[in-house]
Amino acid sequence: MSNPYEAYRQAKISTASQGKLILMLYDGAVKFLNIANEAISKKDYGVSNTNIIKAQNIVTELMISLNMEVGEISRNLYSLYDYMNRRLIQANVKKDSKIIDEVKGMLIELRETWDQAIKKCGDKVPIQDL
């Protein structure tokens, strides 16, 4: 018998629009960074490492999903995601919550921007063109 929560989560992901998927990725990255910060405060460095890497994987997924042929927005987002990844590596090495908070703040800002664009334009946001 399968896990009902996992079945629900998979259904939610498979039926979400591209915009909603991006919001879910941002939410996941922020959640993992919160867990990492809490683990650092408890000196549980294995948990912090695991969750920083999960956040990095999400940022990497956001990077590789960009359409670099489109233009400046994609290049700017790519640079921003690359910066976040480098900062997360530093945070992981130094176990530095301030760096994690910096990246988390950037992710929250981007998430809010996407959320506003989706609310304003609906599924007409040309995500594939970023």
C-alpha positions in Angstrom: 0.0 0.0 0.0 1.4 3.4 -1.0 1.7 6.4 1.3 -1.4 8.7 0.8 0.6 11.9 1.5 3.1 10.9 -1.2 0.3 10.1 -3.7 -1.2 13.5 -3.0 2.1 15.3 -3.4 2.7 13.6 -6.7 -0.7 14.4 -8.0 -0.3 18.0 -6.9 3.0 18.3 -8.8 1.8 16.5 -12.0 -1.2 18.7 -12.3 0.4 22.1 -11.4 1.0 24.8 -14.1 4.5 25.8 -14.9 4.1 28.9 -12.8 2.9 27.0 -9.8 5.8 24.5 -10.2 8.3 27.4 -10.0 6.6 28.7 -6.8 6.8 25.1 -5.4 10.5 25.0 -6.1 11.1 28.3 -4.4 9.0 27.2 -1.4 11.0 24.0 -1.2 14.3 25.8 -1.3 13.2 28.2 1.5 11.9 25.2 3.6 15.2 23.4 3.2 17.2 26.5 4.2 15.1 27.0 7.3 15.8 23.4 8.3 19.5 23.9 7.6 19.6 27.0 9.8 17.8 25.2 12.6 20.2 22.3 12.3 23.2 24.7 12.4 21.9 26.3 15.6 21.7 22.8 17.1 25.2 21.9 15.7 23.6 19.1 13.7 25.9 19.6 10.7 24.8 16.4 8.9 21.2 17.7 8.7 22.4 21.2 7.7 24.6 19.8 5.0 21.8 17.6 3.6 19.3 20.5 3.5 21.7 23.1 2.0 22.5 20.6 -0.8 18.7 20.1 -1.4 18.3 23.9 -1.7 21.3 23.9 -4.1 19.7 21.2 -6.2 16.6 23.3 -6.5 18.6 26.4 -7.5 20.4 24.3 -10.0 17.1 23.1 -11.4 15.9 26.7 -11.8 19.2 27.5 -13.6 19.0 24.7 -16.1 15.4 25.3 -16.9 16.1 28.8 -18.2 15.9 29.4 -21.9 19.2 31.3 -22.5 18.4 32.1 -26.1 15.6 34.5 -25.1 17.4 37.4 -23.6 18.5 39.5 -20.7 16.1 38.3 -18.1 17.3 34.7 -18.4 20.9 35.7 -18.3 20.3 37.9 -15.2 18.4 35.1 -13.5 21.2 32.6 -14.3 23.8 35.0 -12.8 21.6 35.4 -9.7 21.1 31.6 -9.3 24.8 31.0 -9.9 25.6 33.5 -7.1 23.1 31.8 -4.8 24.7 28.4 -5.4 28.2 29.8 -4.7 27.0 31.4 -1.5 25.3 28.2 -0.4 28.6 26.3 -0.9 30.3 28.9 1.4 27.4 28.6 3.9 27.8 24.9 4.0 31.6 25.0 4.4 31.5 27.7 7.1 28.1 26.6 8.7 27.1 30.2 8.4 23.4 31.0 9.0 23.9 34.6 7.9 24.8 33.5 4.4 21.8 31.1 4.4 19.6 34.0 5.4 21.0 36.1 2.6 20.1 33.5 0.0 16.8 32.7 1.6 15.9 36.4 1.3 16.7 36.4 -2.4 14.6 33.3 -3.0 11.7 34.8 -1.1 11.9 38.0 -3.2 12.0 36.1 -6.4 9.1 33.9 -5.3 7.0 37.0 -4.5 7.8 38.4 -7.9 6.7 35.2 -9.6 3.6 35.0 -7.5 2.6 38.5 -8.5 3.2 37.8 -12.2 1.1 34.7 -12.1 -1.7 36.5 -10.3 -1.6 39.3 -12.8 -1.2 37.2 -16.0 -2.4 33.8 -14.9 -0.9 30.9 -17.0 -0.1 33.5 -19.7 3.2 34.2 -18.1 5.8 33.2 -20.8 7.8 31.0 -18.4 9.2 29.0 -21.2 10.7 32.2 -22.6 12.9 32.9 -19.6 
